[in-house]
Amino acid sequence: MLPPQPGQAIRVEREPGLIGIAYMLRPSSEGGVRITASGPDALPDIDPGYIATYRDRATSVDIVRAVRRLFAARPLEKWIEHETAPGGGVQTSQEIIDTGLRTGSAGYHAIGTAAMGPNDDDVVDSRLRVRGVSGLRVVDASVLPIMVSGNLHGPVLAMAWRAADFILDDA
Ligand SMILES: Cc1cc2nc3c(=O)[nH]c(=O)nc-3n(C[C@H](O)[C@H](O)[C@H](O)COP(=O)(O)OP(=O)(O)OC[C@H]3O[C@@H](n4cnc5c(N)ncnc54)[C@H](O)[C@@H]3O)c2cc1C
């Protein structure tokens, strides 16, 4: 798979090859979603905040180097002729970070825009009720206050199951 270019669909390599995808499960960087106007049609301002922290940048570099070590070890190494992405010319930590920001992609595991928590200014409580608005719950990935160690589809389904119990209990 060739690195995606902004605004373009994924392009597949012309030659047969091997693909390895690796990503951080618990990034510490935070982005944000901000309302830009009072009307419902106004587009929000979304800042993904990709690899903004030192820890996430260091981990990203480690990930690329770990995958390279894997592909350079037996028995895989005999099948590898060259690396197309990010490419053998991308070596220093800064080059890896810059290339990742330019051509890397995210896992689409956004969370936390209506985070659950115990404090008065946390959006939902532990039964997913929106503080300050009666009869309203949020049941989706936005309530997760921290990232889970895995993908989000399963956790969201489990949360919906729990939420159904809360709603029935409180009915
Ligand atoms: C390309 C991609 C690949 C992914 N791959 C995986 C994977 O392999 N494994 C995995 O575990 N997770 C994966 N995820 C992540 C996972 O799909 C999401 O984290 C999960 O679906 C989030 O669930 P949700 O209920 O919070 O939001 P969503 O699943 O996005 O549900 C939101 C729903 O609200 C509806 N909606 C929006 N606005 C309104 C409105 N105004 N009125 C009424 N309805 C509205 C939408 O149509 C949608 O049905 C992937 C995500 C993407 C984008």
The ligand as a Gaussian input file, in Angstrom:
#p B3LYP/6-31G(d) Opt

LIG

0 1
 C      -12.649000       3.763000       8.691000
 C      -12.829000       3.242000      10.099000
 C      -12.383000       1.966000      10.399000
 C      -12.528000       1.470000      11.700000
 N      -12.126000       0.198000      11.955000
 C      -12.372000      -0.341000      13.159000
 C      -12.066000      -1.724000      13.412000
 O      -11.562000      -2.441000      12.544000
 N      -12.325000      -2.206000      14.663000
 C      -12.865000      -1.448000      15.645000
 O      -13.101000      -1.957000      16.755000
 N      -13.161000      -0.140000      15.439000
 C      -12.932000       0.417000      14.206000
 N      -13.239000       1.725000      13.970000
 C      -13.707000       2.546000      15.084000
 C      -15.173000       2.302000      15.375000
 O      -15.881000       2.112000      14.153000
 C      -15.729000       3.527000      16.093000
 O      -14.892000       3.882000      17.172000
 C      -17.119000       3.215000      16.639000
 O      -17.986000       2.946000      15.555000
 C      -17.619000       4.394000      17.424000
 O      -18.966000       4.125000      17.778000
 P      -19.957000       5.310000      18.114000
 O      -21.260000       4.666000      18.447000
 O      -19.306000       6.198000      19.122000
 O      -20.064000       6.194000      16.786000
 P      -20.571000       5.777000      15.314000
 O      -20.393000       4.296000      15.062000
 O      -19.914000       6.751000      14.401000
 O      -22.139000       6.049000      15.379000
 C      -22.651000       7.365000      15.320000
 C      -24.011000       7.232000      14.675000
 O      -24.720000       8.459000      14.838000
 C      -25.340000       8.779000      13.628000
 N      -25.552000      10.239000      13.639000
 C      -24.643000      11.219000      13.518000
 N      -25.209000      12.425000      13.600000
 C      -26.516000      12.205000      13.810000
 C      -27.634000      13.057000      13.986000
 N      -27.513000      14.400000      13.995000
 N      -28.830000      12.477000      14.159000
 C      -28.972000      11.131000      14.185000
 N      -27.939000      10.270000      14.017000
 C      -26.736000      10.815000      13.835000
 C      -24.374000       8.307000      12.556000
 O      -25.033000       8.117000      11.326000
 C      -23.895000       6.986000      13.164000
 O      -24.737000       5.898000      12.834000
 C      -13.110000       2.265000      12.695000
 C      -13.573000       3.544000      12.379000
 C      -13.429000       4.025000      11.100000
 C      -13.969000       5.405000      10.770000

